[in-house]
Amino acid sequence: EGEEEDADDEELSSFVALTKSVHQSMSALQQPHWFQHSDEFEQEFVRRFLVGKGFEQHADKFRSMSCLSKLKTRQLRKFELCAKHRKRVLRHVNKWNELQNIIKYGEKPYFRSNGYDR
C-alpha cells in the first residue's frame, strides 16, 4: 500500500509539473516576449537610421524599418531617390538585415545544420 501512495504521489507531481509547463507555454503565447512598438517609435527609428547614414532628405519618406528593409531597388524608385542614393541606402539596409539575422539566428545564420551555406 505504501508503494501505491508513492506511485500516486509521483504521478501527481509529474501531473503538476506538466500542468505548470503547459500554463507557461500558454502564457507565452498570450503575452509574447517581444514588444510591439508604436507607429511613432517605428517612424522615429527609421528616421534616425537614415539620418545617421547621411540621408536626411529621404528620412521622412519611410514609415518603419521593416518596411524599408523589404524594399528592392525598383521599389525605391517610387520614392524619388537617385540611383546613387538607392544603391547606398540598400547597402546600409542589407547590412542592417544581416545584423538582425545574426541576432535572431546566431553567429552563422546563413549556414545549414550540416555546416554548409548551400
Buried (B, 14 or more C-beta within 10 A) or exposed (E): EEEEEEEEEEEEEEEEEEEEEEEEEEEEEEEEEEEEEEEEEBBEBBBEBBEEBEBEEBBEBBEBBEEBBEBEEEEBEEBEBEEEBBEBBBEBBEEBBEEBEEEEEEEEBEEEEEEEEE
